[in-house]
Amino acid sequence: MDPLKIYDYLVLARQRIFDAVRPLIAEEYAQQFPIGLGSLARTLTHIMICEYAYVLRIEGRPVPPYEQFPFQDENPPPFAALESAWNEQASRTRGVLEAVRDWNADIEFRSMWGNPPAIVTASAADLFTQLAFHEVHHRAQAVNMLRQLGVTFGDID
């Protein structure tokens, strides 16, 4: 497995979603659906902020409290702001992935859930795998929403 190639693929597929979302009006971007996090806006924001947290963990840095995240999925930004922020984040993510020297070394972090929060041990490979599968899972929900909005496109992958 080559995490950089996989991440480049995620970014390419993400750009196809961006291309499909960009022409939507704000009401369509925020339209409620009974899947995912309920809207394209919330689902895409959720994917982006989770990538942010996974990358901090891969770096061995603490993840701040959710309230301090740059965005929260309960209050998603307009699409143009999300796209811009995520494209910037993608460059940072790729840089972090390029810097990983030992994909199997243990990384210990405090879970964001539970009372008290659990201490979790995972490798950079484990965290990157979760980042990738998480995005693919929610991207499928976004494609479903887009199709319900009448957006047609070829193979998104």
Secondary structure as UniProt FT lines:
FT   HELIX           3..21
FT   TURN            22..23
FT   HELIX           26..30
FT   TURN            36..37
FT   HELIX           40..58
FT   TURN            59..60
FT   HELIX           66..68
FT   TURN            73..74
FT   HELIX           79..99
FT   TURN            103..104
FT   STRAND          106..114
FT   TURN            115..116
FT   STRAND          117..123
FT   HELIX           124..148
FT   TURN            149..150
//
